[in-house]
Amino acid sequence: MDVQTLITLTTGVSLLTCLLAVLGGHSYASGRAQRRALVERLSATPQLPPGGRRRRFPALDRRLRRTKLGRKLELRLAATGLDITPGEFFAAMLAAVAGLWLVGQAALAPFFGPIAGLLGVWAAVQFLNWQRQKRIEKFINQLPELARILANATHAGLALRTAIGMAAEELEAPAGEELAKVSAQLAVGASMDETLEELSERLPSRELVVLVSTLVLANRAGGQVVSALRNLTETLEERKETRREIRTQLSQVSMTSYAVPVLGVGSLFLMNGVKDGALERMTSSPVGQAVVLIAFGLYAVGFVLIRRLSRIDV
């Protein structure tokens, strides 16, 4: 190959590369423009859920979802089943913190304003945990019926995917909603193993882990899934009754754990009511502020210890 041919070939390849680069840049810019236009159009259009409720604070919700905290909050809200966006919850929490801050500052002393605000954040987090745990408990109570439906459906010759869709239609929330998500994911090509494992991560419980393990093993290796599900149904019924008895026995202890910090906060209002301005004078010195913080810390430790000691894993 002579020099002239090599120069011509090199020039042609360079021109082709530049042309492909220009076309790729144009395609990339066009895609970004289309995506930006779609986002702006969806943002300008009021998004109404199936129930018809208009979402509030859409700008705050979009900004919050871009952060790591917002994504965690979104996952936590999805686990609770609440019809609320991260932006709405965050705005409500800020309003509660501001209200408690003002109430603590006005009713007790300026020093208690920030403490009341932190109490509002803690109360919001505990509310989400309570809603999530309540949903998990309700789902656990539906597991025996779920296992019975799956066993009857597979005994009738239906595939496991079809049995899950049937159970989603027959069961009420939250089992019906969660199984509907599983059925929708399976319909678009998701694997059975990943979908069921994701379900166990959303609503963690030992009962659900056992059911998911049974279904995953049956889906992988086959076997007597009907007999396994029927035996599992009886076991889940027994565990359901055991959990109910334990919850009844420990109800008084649970109320005591909440009564301890309530009595501590109530004593502050009582002290300030007996002698007006006593708390403000007490918290005007560093020693008094340290004593108050230590007292709140001890109440928090007592609450945590009572909750830990009264927890029984079944």
Residue pairs with C-beta under 8 A, 6 or more apart in sequence:
43 58
43 62
46 54
46 55
47 55
47 58
48 54
48 55
49 55
49 83
51 83
53 83
55 61
55 85
55 87
55 88
56 85
56 87
56 88
56 91
57 85
57 87
57 88
57 90
57 91
58 87
59 87
60 87
60 90
60 91
61 85
61 86
61 87
61 88
62 87
63 70
64 70
64 73
64 86
64 87
64 90
65 71
65 74
65 86
70 86
70 90
73 86
73 89
73 90
74 86
76 128
76 132
77 84
77 85
77 86
77 89
77 128
78 202
79 132
79 135
79 202
79 203
80 128
80 131
80 132
80 135
81 131
81 135
81 173
81 174
81 177
82 89
82 131
89 124
92 124
93 120
93 121
93 124
96 120
96 123
96 124
97 117
97 120
97 121
98 117
99 120
100 116
100 117
100 119
100 120
101 113
101 114
101 116
101 117
101 120
102 113
103 116
104 112
104 113
104 115
104 116
104 117
104 119
105 112
105 113
105 116
107 269
107 272
108 268
108 269
108 272
108 279
108 280
109 272
109 279
109 280
109 282
109 283
110 280
110 283
111 279
111 280
111 283
111 289
111 292
112 268
112 279
112 283
112 292
115 292
115 296
135 174
135 203
136 203
136 204
136 205
138 174
139 174
139 175
139 178
139 203
139 205
139 208
140 205
140 207
140 208
140 240
140 243
141 240
142 171
142 172
142 174
142 175
143 175
143 207
143 208
143 211
143 236
143 240
144 233
144 236
144 237
144 240
145 171
145 175
146 167
146 171
146 175
146 179
146 211
147 211
147 229
147 230
147 232
147 233
147 236
148 229
148 230
148 233
149 163
149 166
149 167
149 170
149 171
150 160
150 163
150 164
150 167
150 215
150 229
151 225
151 226
151 229
151 230
151 233
153 162
153 163
153 166
153 167
154 160
154 163
154 225
154 226
154 229
155 226
158 166
160 192
160 215
160 218
160 219
160 225
161 183
161 186
161 192
164 179
164 182
164 183
164 186
165 179
165 183
167 175
167 176
167 179
168 176
168 179
168 180
168 182
168 183
169 176
170 176
171 179
174 203
178 199
178 202
178 203
181 199
182 195
182 196
182 199
185 195
185 198
186 192
186 195
192 215
192 216
192 219
193 216
193 219
193 220
196 212
196 215
196 216
197 212
197 216
199 208
199 212
200 208
200 209
200 212
206 314
207 236
207 239
210 232
210 235
211 232
211 236
214 225
214 228
214 229
214 232
215 225
217 223
218 225
218 228
239 314
242 314
243 314
246 312
246 314
250 310
250 312
253 306
253 310
254 307
254 310
256 306
257 303
257 306
257 307
257 310
258 303
260 299
260 302
260 303
260 306
261 299
261 300
261 302
261 303
264 295
264 296
264 299
268 279
271 278
271 279
272 278
272 279
281 288
282 288
282 291
282 292
283 289
283 292
